[in-house]
């Protein structure tokens, strides 16, 4: 068992809670995806790809220096 008074334990616990929250979100989303038909899943994939590109894609205008 880890000593709960050590430095950094709170940060580790917070990180673990964030990871669990993300996994729970994926699990709940998959429960809804199972209920969808092919066209709904296709639309969802397009929206997810667009959101992913918006958040994490290499945006060329961010590299411009004015």
N, C-alpha and C positions, 0 to 999 in steps of 0.2 A: 504494500500500500504506500502511496506517495505521501510524504509529509506535506500537509495542507498549509503549513506556515512558511514554506519556502518561497523565495522570490519568484515571481512569474507564474505562479499557479493560477491566479485569477485570469491572466491573459490566455493561458492554455484552455481553461474552462470556457472562456468567452469564445475562443476560436472553435472549440468543439461544438458549442451550442450553435454557432453560425453554420457550421458544416451540416449538423443534424437538421437545422431549419431548411437549408437548401435541398437536402435529400427528401425531406417531408414534402416540400413544394413539388418536386419532380414526381413523387409518388402520387400525390393528389391529382396532379395534371394528367398522369397516365391513366388514372381511374376514369377521367372524363374522356380521354382520347379513345379508350376502348369502346365507349358508347357511340362514337362518331362513325359516319359513313366515309367512303373514299373521298368525296368532294370536300367534306369538312376537314379531313386530315390534310388534304392538299393545300387548302386555304391557310390552315394553321401553320404548315411548313413554310409557306411563303412569308407569312407575317413574322415567324420566328427568325428566318434568315435575314429579313430586312432589319429587325431589331438588333440582331447580333452584329450585322455590318455597321449599323449606326453606333453601337456602343464600342465595338472592338476592332472594327475594320480600319485599315490604313487610309485615313482621310487626307487627300492630297492638299486640300486648302489649308489644313493645319500646319503644313510645312512651309508655307509661303512667308516670306519676310517682306514687309512693306516699308 
